[in-house]
Amino acid sequence: MWLRLRQICLVAQELEPVEKQLIEVLGIDVCFRD
């Protein structure tokens, strides 16, 4: 089964460590941060 992830909404007290983990695990880059 193939899944296309289009958006992630993430709320974290400290964003940078969580962002780094997601990049490592999912192998993706951040394209937009609001």
C-alpha positions in Angstrom: 0.0 0.0 0.0 1.3 3.4 -1.0 0.5 6.6 1.1 1.0 10.2 0.1 1.4 12.5 3.0 0.4 16.0 2.0 0.3 17.9 5.3 1.4 17.5 8.9 0.2 19.8 11.7 2.7 19.7 14.5 2.5 21.3 17.9 5.5 21.0 20.3 6.9 22.9 23.1 10.4 22.7 21.4 9.9 22.3 17.7 13.5 21.9 16.5 14.3 18.5 18.1 10.9 17.0 17.0 11.4 18.4 13.5 14.9 16.8 13.3 13.4 13.4 14.3 10.7 13.6 11.7 13.2 14.5 9.0 15.4 11.5 10.0 12.5 9.0 10.3 10.5 10.0 7.3 13.4 11.2 5.1 11.7 14.4 4.1 12.5 18.1 4.3 10.4 20.9 5.8 8.8 22.8 2.9 6.8 25.4 4.9 6.7 26.5 8.5 4.1 28.9 9.9 
